[in-house]
Amino acid sequence: MPEYGYFLSTEEHGPADLIEQARMAEQAGFQALWISDHYHPWNDAQGQSPFVWSVIGALSEAVSLPIETAVTCPTVRMHPAVVAQAAATAAVMTDGRFRLGVGSGEALNEHILGDAWPPAQVRLEMLEEAIQIMRRLFTGEEVSHHGTHYTVENARLYTVPDQPVPIDISGFGPKATALASRVADGYITMMPEESMVEQFRKGGGGGKPVSGGTKVCYGTDREEALRTAHRLWANELLPGELGQVLPTPRHFEQAQSLVTEDMVRENRVCGDDVDEHVSALTAFADAGFDRVYVNQIGPDQRGFFDFYRTKVLPQLS
């Protein structure tokens, strides 16, 4: 039986709202938190993007739930030595309830300092080297590193948790999943695909945790919920590598004009049909996931948490 968590969307909500949602999630019976790590939202309609590490600091005082970034890119916008310090501090503040979810990133967030955006294979190589650096720093020992992509000189983290921060890798294709199975403490993916879970476990992941997530738009008016999901998150239905290579929210807005409401209707749970919400989450359980996170699209957060507390989560326990 997987655990069920709530996915905090920093693209849609400011810091105070995120903290309040975390409190409501804990009160509703959710068992863990994911939080996204972005510099930009995907489009201007989403409208927010606070610095995730500041929000995690506040979350550590507001709730007692485990917290994980979903996901941080520790390769371009922020050097892995700096991400390691942020993650170690988060783990100390949460008494070890923090996991660092990492991925190879998107140009949307990572190109802002003018660095070249590397091809996918190079990004995976950078991610693997970044993880090696962060793991060495989590020991609290002095680290010097002269690698292919990064240099670290005489760096030492003085504030570290009792146990190294677990690092989970996000993967949506076979190459990233292979990297996760080889070097990660856990695996993250956003589709309930049993084949990807099997690749991770057979490739070396074994019994390490597999986490997945989905977005829904609860509302008593199904068509209004559909329109909200289409307005805010049509970008998730863009094909191929567009999500990784488009550089600005404006470009995503241009591309998502090709995504119709019917496409959202076919791919997103909208409305207040309990069975549909339960089915969307149990699909991950059936595929072998250990932890499943759900995010409510749009402003009706309190209605969502009441709905899940009374109608959905009881059917999943």
N, C-alpha and C positions, 0 to 999 in steps of 0.2 A: 504494500500500500504506500503510494508516494505521499510526501508532504506537499501541502498547497500554500503557496506564498503570493504576495502581492507585488506587482511591478510598478514602481514609482516612475512616472514619466517626467524627467526634467525638461523635455521639449515643450510640454504643455503647461507646466505649473511652476510658480515661483516658490522660494524656500518655505515661506510660512504655510502655504497650502500643502506642500509635500510633507511637512512635519505633521500636520493635522491628518492627512490621509494615512500616514504611518500609524498614528494613534488609533484611528478608526479600523485599520486593518487588524491590529492586534486585538482590539475589542471584539471584532467580528469573528475571530477564530483563525485567521491566517497565521501560519507558522514561521514565516520568513519574509524577507524583503529583498527585492532586486531594485537597483536604481541605475538609470542610464547615465552615461558620461559623455556629454557633447559640448562643443563650443558654440555651435549653431543649432537651432531647430531644423527640421527637414523642410519646413515651409513657414512663411510668415503667419499663417493662420494659427499654427501651434503657439508661437509667440513668446516662448521663454527659453532660457538656457543658463541657469545658475551654475556656479562652480561646485562640482559635486563633492569635493572634499570638505568644503565648509558645511554643506548640508549633512554629510555623514557625521560630522562632529555634533551637530544638533540632534540628529537621530539617536546617537549613542546615549544621550540623556533623556530623550523623549520616550523610547520604547526599549523593551528587553529582547526583541527579536534578532535573529541573525541577519546580517546585512551583506550584500555582495554587489559589486559594480557589474553591470551587464550592458556593455562591457567597456573597459578602459583600453585605449590604444597607447602602449608605453614606448612608442618608437620614434615619433616625429615631432609632434607638438610639445610633448614633455619627454625629457630624457629619462631612461629607465632608472637612473640613480635617484632622480627626484620622485618618480612614482613610487619607488621602494620606500622612501622616507614617508610619503603620504600614507601608503598602505600599512606600514608598520605602526604609525601613530594611530590610524583607525583601528587596528587590531588591539592596541593597548587600551584605547578609549572604550571599546566594546567588550573588554575582558575576554578576548579571543573569539568573539562571535563574528568576525569579519573574514570574508573570502574575497580575493582579488580575481575577478573575471577579466580576461584580456582577449583582445582580438587584433587583427591586422589593420583595422581602421577604415575610414572613409576620407576621401579628399575633402569632403564638406567641412570636416573639423581639423584635418591635419595639415592642409596646405597653407594655413593662414600666415605663417612666418616666411613664406616665399620659397620653402624647400621644394625640390622636385618630388612629385608623387610617383613612387617606384611601381613597377609592375608587380603582380600578385606574388610571384615566386620570390622576388627580392623582399617583399614585405614579410613573408613567412620566415625568411632567413633572419631578418631584423628582429622579428618577434622572438625567435628561439634564442638569439644572442641576448636580447633584453631580459628574458626570463633567467638565463644563466647569471647575469649580473645581479638581478634583484634577489635571487636565492642566496648568493654569496653575501650580499649586504644584510639580509635578514638574520645572519648568524651573529651580527654585532661586531664582527672582526673588520679590520682595515682591508680595503679592497683596492687594488690597482689592476686595470684591465686595458689591454691594447688589442682590440679585435678588428674585424672587418668593417664594422659599422659604428662602433662606439669606443670611446676612450674614457676611462675612469682613473683618476689619480688620487691616492691617499684618502679615499672616502670611507667613512665609518658611521654607521647609525648607532647613536647612543641610546635612543628610545626604541626598544624592540620588545615584542611580546615574548612570553615564555616559550612558545612554539612558533616556528616559522609560519608566515602567512600562507595558507593554501592558495595555489594559483590554478584556476580553471581556464581552459582555452575554448573560445567560441569557434565553431567550424560549420560551414554550410556546404562544403564539398569534400571530396575524398582526400585532397592534399592537406587541408587544414585539419581534417579529422585524423589523418595519419600522424600529424605533428602532435595533436592532443593526446592520442593514444600512447605516443612515445615519451612525452616529457611532462604532461600536465597532471595535476592532482584531481582533475575532474573535467567533464566535457559539457559544453553548452551548445545547444542548437535550437532553432526556433520552429522547426516543423516536426510533427510526431512521426518521424520516419524510422521504422524499426531497423532498416538496413544500415543507417548511420550509427545507431546505437551498437549494433552487432560489430560493425567495423571497428569502432572504438574499443569495445571489450576484447575482441579477438586480436587486435593489433597491439595490445599491451595494457589497455585500460582496466582489464579485469573487473574487480568489484568497486572501482572508484565511482563516485557519484556522477550521474548524468542528469542535467537540468534543462528544462525547456520552458518556453513561454508563449503566450498568445494574447491578443487584444480582443476585447468584446466591447459592445456599446449597449449597455442595459438602458431600457426606457420603456414606459408603458405604451408609447406610440412607436410602433415598429418602423414606420416609414420615416419618422423624424429622427430616430436613432440611426437609421441607414444614411440619411443625409448628413448627419453629424460625422459619422465614420468616414464617409466619402470626402467631406470637406477637410477633415483634419489629417487623415491617414491614408489617402489614396496612394501616396508614395510607396507604401509597402507592397503594392502590386506591380511595381515597375520590374521589367524582366532583366535577366542577365546581370551584367556588372555595372549597370547604371548607378545603383546605390553606392558603389565604391568609387566611382570616377567623376560624378558630377560635382562641381566645386562650390556652388552656392545654393541657398534656398530658392532663389529666383529660377535657377536651372531646373530644380525639382518641380517647381510650379509649372514650368513649361512642359516638362515631360509628363506630369501626372494629369495634364489636360486630356491625355489619351485614355485615362482610366475612367470607365463609366460606372454609374451607380449599380448597374446590373452585375458588373464584375465584383464590386464590393459585396453585393447581395449573395453571390455564390461563394465567397471566400471568408466572410466575417459574420460572426454571430451578433445579431442586432435584435433588440426587443427584450421581452420578459418571458419567453418560453423556457421554463426550467429545464426541460429535457434537452433542449439545444445547448444550453450552457453546460450542463453536466456532461453531455456527449463530447463537447469540445475539449474538456479537461481529461476525461477518461481515455480519449484517444492517445494522450501521452502516456498514461498509465499502461495501456495495452501494448504500447511500443517499448516498454521497459524503462521508462524514466523514473528517477528517484525523487525528483522535486519538480513541481509544475507551478509556474507563476502566471497570474492573469492581471491584465491592466484594463481599467475602465476608461474608455475614450470619452472625452467631453466633460462638461461641468457637473453632471448629476452624480457626484461621488457618494454623497450620503445615501441616496436611493440605491445605488449599487451595493454599498456595504450592508444595508438593511436586507436587501434581496439575497445576497450571498449568505449572510448570517442565518437567515430564517429558512431559505428555500434550497440553496445550492450546496453549501458546505456540509449540511447534515446528510445529504445523499452520497457524499464522497468519503465519509468517515467509516 
